[in-house]
Structure formats: structure tokens, C-alpha cells
């Protein structure tokens, strides 16, 4: 039987009261002098740590929960306007006894262990010795605070004992057992204000032409806006799409062309409604205003649901693309130069810093495997998956999102289960290189990393705050 909320609040209150009472007892006036002396003795080491550039990194292993019915209890993408989940929880790929959620978590934990060597108090020299395999010379000194976006997956028995086993794993905010909204994974990531988020996934099967490891990216606002103009009839030809580096759109099923799927996702991105095959808005299949399903400074003001229910034409809540107008904090964010840096142009020529971070980490993974004596023609950076993906869009950080492999391929199964240490090492070194730069050794290896760090200075805002700090108060 659940404990009443009022009792929980009482317990919390007394716990806080006892804490401050204990502090008051311990810190008598005569104790303040030695405490102050200890503080100043610690200052030199504290100062030396702060002298290094400091970065925040989140390792985000995909999924982690359990796909269960009914969706009304175990789903994700909770819509506060209609007070219901709009999607099933995605538990991840599985094949031949292997589960995506467990494999990527294992690799993520190994990566976290390596990156924590760069945390305050960590064994930096051990990490720098690791870098000697990859680069000559002395690497830049940096401090990295590393976080995991979730804990380990639950066993089925553990999940059976919980009323809401998906609570720690949902992407979007959700109501707890008392009806109070709790932050989902995206909100928790944004609250950390990270500079870099590394999302790790794998899939059950792969399209025939998707070899190697594949970045997952989202195009810039300007490209999606051209799609909206096409739907509105303000643009007649498709050249903006066919001549674009974003033209290989993710195809959910072959009953539609890649361009039709692009238009469908464009409608979802702007209005929350998918399209029928005749390109009319499917008003019976609302996907939600995703930017209002997370806690960040780009959500609409409290009470937005009242205005949204009226589906007012010529507003951001219009139910059809014909009358949709992109106005409000989120759409201002989408048009900002910082989002262009994240999602357009850049070192790869497309996809911005998100694409570069994804491809560079893939190159470092392949390089790590190569240096450890494992080379194969299928270990390479592959084609990107392009769509309006949730994580690359809604985290306010550079997002390296990678499909590490496919469970239907023998070679990938071997790598994902037997070469996790080498993969984790490549990810960790890649993260360091993206933050600090790391000129790789001269090598004839075909997929050698570029070793160029991301220029984070361009994310500095006019008021001297970083764009990454703007995401939450």
C-alpha cells in the first residue's frame, strides 16, 4: 500500500530539520578555525583543478525499460494536454538472447570508468598513458565531469515487483503514482547542462546499404522549413531536397518514398500531426508537442494546454500545416545560430557538430579496434540515419548519436559482445579529442580520426553565458 503523499512530505521535513540540527551541533564556534584552516589547505589543489578547462559529458545508453501493456500505464511521451501516453515504451532491439539495452549499458559503464580518470581526484596520468597509443606529444589538460543518463536495466522479476518499472528510463516527463510530473531522461540530461551527450544504440536488423557504424542526425531548421513551405504550396520543386546532403531520409516502410517520409516527419516536427498518404494532416494520430514534454527553458509557459486545446489557426497550435505559424520560445531556439552550429555544415559538410561528433567517435572506435589488432572491411563509418529524432533535437548539447551495430550480423555480434573494452576505449578517447583536440599519430589507416576538437567558443552568447547553460535555470 503506497504511503500517503502528506506523510512523505512530513518525513522529508523532519529529515531536513534533523540535518540542520546536526550541523548546528557539530559546527560550534570554536570548531570554525580548524575548518577554515583545512579549507585553505585544500585551496591549492582545488585551484589547480579549476585551472583546466572543464567539460560536462553525459553517456546515454539507449532504452533500459520494458515494453509492456497497457500503454496507458507503461508508455512514454506523456501529453499533459490530454493526460495520456502517446507512444509505447521502446525497450530496444533483441535477437538470439542478446539485448540492446544490456549491451549498450555495459559499453557505456566501461566508457564512464575511463572518462572518470579525468574527473577531479581521478588518475589523469593513467588516461594520458592511454592516449599515447593514439597521439604523440603532451595532450591538453582538461577536467571532465561524466554522468550516465540511466542505471542498469531491470530483470523481468524486478520489473514485475514495481508498479511503474519504466519510471527511471522514459525519455519524456511522466506522472508518478501520485500524479505529480517527474523529469524524464531528456529533462535530467538538460539539467546537467552538458557540453556533449554520447547516445549509444544498436539495432536488430540493418538496411542493406547501411554498413559499419551509423550516425543518427537531424537536419537544421532551415531545411525543415523548406519542407513546410513545400507542403503549404509556397515552393514548387523538390530541388531543395534532392540536391541536399539530407536527402537520404529515414524510410519507415517502403509504401512511401523517402521524400514522402521527409514531408511526413516535417509535419510532425512543426504541428505534431503526421500525414496520410494523400498528404493531408492525420488529426486522429496526434504525436504531441514534444518540446512541451520536457523541462527546459524552451517549453511554452505554464498553462499552455488551455490555448492548445482550441487549435487556433495561424498559431503554433494549428492542427494543419496550412495554418501553422512557428512562433514562441522553442521556435526562436530552432532559428538560432547555435542550432545551426549543432545541426548544419561543419567538419563533415553537413549535420553540424552533431554529425562531426558522431563520425569522429565512430572513427576512434574503428581506430581502437585497429590498434588492438582487429581490422575488418565492415568496421567503418557508415551512412547517417536522417529524420526528426528525439535525442539530437531535444538535448541542448552537442549530441553524438551512434548505431554501434546490428544483431543480425555475425561480425557485429562478435564486436558488441567480445570487444566492448576496445569500443569503450575508442569512445573515451574520441570524447577527449572532441573536447580538447588530439592530433593522431601518422598512420595509413583508412578511417583515421581527424583529431580536431569542437570549437565550443562559438556557443558563447552575447551575455557571456554558454548556450548549453541557457537550457535550464
N, C-alpha and C positions, 0 to 999 in steps of 0.2 A: 504493500500500500504506500503510495507516494507521500512524502512529508509535505504538509500544507506550506504554501509559499510564505505565509506570515511567520511560521515557526522558523523557516530557513533564514528569513531576514533578521529575526531576533537572535539566532545563533551567530550570524555574521556580525551583528552589532556588538554582542558581548565578546566575541573573539577579538575584534578591533580594540575594544575598551581594555581588555586584558593585555594586549600587546603594548599599548601606550603606558599602561600602569607599570609593566615590567621595565620598559625603557626608562621611566622616571625613577624607579628604584635603583637601577644599575648605574645610571649616569649621575651620581652625586657630584656636587661642585668640585670636591677635592679630586675627583677622577678625571676632570676635564683636561688637566695639564698633561698627564701621560698620554691621553687620547690625542691631544693636539701634537705632542712630540712625535707620536707614532705616525700621524698623518703626514707631517713634514718629512719624516724619514722615507716615507713611501713616495713622495713627490718626484724625485729624480727619475725613478723607473716609470712612473705614470707619465711624466712629461716625455720621456724618450719614446714611449709607445705612441703618444699623440703626435710626435713629430712626423711619423709616417702617414702618407695618405691613407684614409680609412674608407673601406667599402663595405656594403651590406649585400650579402648574396643569399638567395633562397633556392634550395634544391627541392624540386617539386615532382616527386614520383607520382605517376598517374593513378587515378581511381582509389582503391583501398576499401570501399564499402561492399555491399552485397545487393545484387539485383533481385528485389522481392516484390511481390504483390501484397496488398493493392498499392497502386501508385499514389493514392491519396494519403498514404501513411509513410511509404518508403521512398518517395520520389525525390526529384531535385527541381530546381528552377521555380521556386515558390513565388507566386504572384500575389502581392498584398492587395491588389485591386479586387480580384475575385476570390482571394483566400483559398488557394488550392495550388498543388504542384502541377506544372505543365509538362513535365517530362519524367520518364523513368530514370532511376539512378543507373548510371553506366558503370558496371563492375569491372569492365575491362576484358581483354581477349583471353581465351583459354584454348589449349589444344594438347592432347596426349599427356595430360596430367600436369602441364605447365601453365602457370597463371601470370598474366602480365603484372597484376598488382603486386605480386610477391617478388618477381624478378627485378622490376624497376626499383622497388624499395630497397632490395639488397644492394644493388649498384649505387643507389643514392646514399645509403649509410656508409658505404666504403668511400665514396667521394667526400662526404661530410667529414669523415675521420681525417682524411688528408688535408682538407682546407682548414680544419681547426688547428693545424700546426701553425697557421698564420694568425691565429687569434691572440689577444693579449695573454701572456703567460704560456703560449704554445712553443713548441720546439721548432722555431723558424729554420735553424740550421739544417734540420733533418729535411725540411721541404726544399731548401736551396740545394742540398746534395742531390735530391731527386731531379731538380731542374738541369743538373749537369749532363744528363742523358740527352737533353733536348737543345741546349744552347750553351755557347761559350761566354765567358765574361761573368761579371757580377750582376745579378738581377737587381732590379729596383726593390727597395724595402717598402712593403705595404702591410697594412693591417686589414684583415678580412674577418668580419663577423658573419658566421654561416648559420643558417637556420634550415630546418626541414618543414615543409608545408603540411605534413601529416605524420602520424605514427604508423606502426606496423598494421597490416591487415588483420582483421579478426578471423578466427576459425569459425566454422559454422556453428559449433557448440557454443562458443562465446556470443555469437550474434543471436542465437536462439534465446539467450538469457536476458537480452536487452529489448526494451520496448522500441527504441529507435537506434538500431545499430549503425545507421548511416550518418548520424549526427556529426561525428568528427571528420567526415570525408566529403560532405557536399561541397560543390563549387560555390553555390549561391547561399545567401542568408535564408534562414528557416525558422519556424516557430518551435520552441521547445515544448515539453509536455505540459507546461503551464500557459502556453500561448504567447510567451514573450519571444520576440525576434532575437536570434543569435547570429553572430557573424559566421559566414561560410568561409571556405578556404580562400577565395579571392579577397574577401574583406580582411582576413587575417594576414595575408601576404601584403596587401597595400598598407596595412597599419605599421608594418616594419619599415616602410619606405625604402625598399631595396633598390640598388643600382642595377642588379642583374638577377633574373629569375631563370633557372635552368629546369625546363619541364621535360621529363623522360617518359616515353611511351614506347609501346611496340604493338603490333597488330597480328591478327590470326593469319590473314592472307594478304598478299600484295598484288596490285595490278601488275601485269606482265612487264611493263616498261619502267617500273619503279624498283631499280636495283640499289644495293648498298643501303646507306642510312639517309633518311629523308627529312629535311627541314619542313616545318609547318608554319606558314606565314599568312599574314593578312595584308591586303594592299592598302594604299593610303586613301584618305577621304576623297581626294580629287578624282581618283579613278572610279570609286563607287558613285560619286555624284554624277559622273558622266553616264553611268548606268541608269540612274534615276531620271536624268534628262531624256534618255532614250525611251524609257517607259512612258514619260509624260508626253512624248511626241515632239520634244524640243531639239532632238538630234536624230537625223535620219539614217546615217550609215553606221556600220559596225567597226570602222577602221580603228577607232579609239581602243577597241578590244583586240582585234586581230593583229594589230601592229604593236601590241603592248607586251612587256615581259610578264604580265599577269594573265596572259590569255589561256594558259593550261589550267582551267578551273577544275576544282574537285567535282567529279561526276558521281552522284549518289546511286543512280541506276541508269541504264542505257536507253530508257524510254524517252529521254530528253537529251538534247545536245549540250555541249559544255557551255555554250552561250546562254541557253535557256536556264541552266542551273545557276549561271552567274546572275541573270536577271532575278531569279527566284531568291537568291541569297541577298541581293541588293535590296529587294523589297522587305525581307526580314530585318536587315540591318537598319533600314530607315523607319519602317512602320510597325514592325513586329508581326506582320502577316505574310505568309508565303503566297505563292502564285499557283493558280491552277494552270493546266497545260495551255489554256487559251489566253494566258497572261492576265487574267482577272484576279483581284485580291481574294484569297480564300478566307473570308471573315469567320468561318466556322472553326478555324485552326490557329488561333492566336498563340504566338510564341513568347509573348511578353516583352516588356521594355527592360531589357537586360541591365541597362545602366542604372535602373532603379531597384535592382535586386541585390546590390552590394552597398556597403558603407564606404563612401568616399565623397570628396568634395564636388563631384560632378553629377551626383544624383539630384533630381528635382527636389524642391523644398517640401517639407513635411505637409501632408495633406494633398499631394499631387493627384491621388487616386480619384478625388471628387471631380476634378476637371477632366481627367482622362475618361471617366465613365460616359461623359457626354459626347466623346468622339468628335470634337469640334473641327469642322473643315478649316483649312488654312492655318493649321497649328501642328505642333509636334505629336498631337494625339489623333490626328486624322486617320480614319480607318483604311483609306486607299492612297496609293501613291500619287494619284491625280491631284489630291488636295493637301498633300503633306508638305509642311514647311519645317526645315531643320533649324529650330531656334531653342535657346536655352543653354545651360552651363555645359552639358555634355557635348552638344554640337559645336560650341565655341572651342572646347578642348580638341575636338576632331579636326577643326580647321587650323589649329595652332602649328607653328613651325616645329615644335618639339615632337609632335606626332609624325610630321614629315621625316624628321631625323630617324625616328624609330622604324618607319614603315616604307620609306621610298628612297630610291637612289642608293647611295652608299658604296661600300667596297665591292659588293657583288654586282653593282649596276642596277639592282632592284631590291626591294624588300627592306631597305634601310639597315639600321643597326641590328634589328631583329634577325634579318636574313644572314648578315655577316657573322653575328654571334653564333647562330645555329650551324652555319657551314664551317666556321673556324673550329668549333668544338668537335664536329664530325672529323675534320682533318686531323685534329690532335688525337682523337680516338684511333683512327687508322694508323697514324704515325706511332702511337704507343704500341699497337699490335705489331707493327713492322719492326720496331726496335727490340721487341721481345721475341723476335724470330717467327712471327706469324704473319704471312702475307698471302693474299688471295685476290684474284681479279674482282671479286664481288665486294671486297672491303673498300668502299669508296663513297664520296659524297654523291648522292643521287638527286633526282628531281625534287622540286618542292611541291608540297600539297598547298594549294591556294584556295582560301574561302574566308568566310567571316567567323573564324574560330574564336572561341570564348576567351581562352587564356591570353593569346597575343594581343587581343583588343582591350581587355578589361584590367590587366595589371598595368600599373603606371611605372613600368621599368623596362629596360631592355630585356626582351624575352627570347632566350634560345630554346626553341621547342623542337624536339627531335624524335622521330620514329627510329628507334635503335635497330629494329629488325622485324622479322616475320616468322611466326611459329610454324608455318607450313614448309619452311626451307630448312633442310638438314644443316647446312652451314651456319645459318643464323642461330638455330637451337644450340649448336655447339658453342658459339661465341657467347651467347646470352647466359649460358649455364656454367661453362668451364673457363671463361676468360673475363670474369667480372672484375678481377683486380686490375687487369690491363685496361679495361674500358673505364673504370673509375679513375685510374691514373691519368688517362688521356683527358677526361672531363676536367679533373682538378687542375692539370697543367694548362688546359685551354682557358679555364676561368681566370687563372693568374695572368695569362697572356692578354686576355681581353681587358683586364683591369690595369695592367702595368706595362704591357708590351714585352715581347720575348723573342728576339731575333733568333730563329732556329739555325742550327748548325748547317753548314753546306752539305747538301745531300742530293742524290739523284732520284730520291723517292718521288714518285709521280704526284702524290697528293700531299706534299709537304705543306705545313701550315704557313701562313703569311707572317705571323708573329707581330702583327700591328695591333696596338691597343686601341680601344674605342676612345674617341675624343669626347670625354664627358664634359669638357668645359662649355660645349655648345648648348648644354642643357641648363646653363646658368641663366636665371631670369633677371630682368632689369632691377629688381629689388634685392639682388644678390642671393636670393634663395635658389635652391636647385628645383628643377621641375619635378624631381622624384619626391621632394619634401612637400610639394603642393597637394599631394593626393589626399592627405588626411590631416586633421588638426591635432 
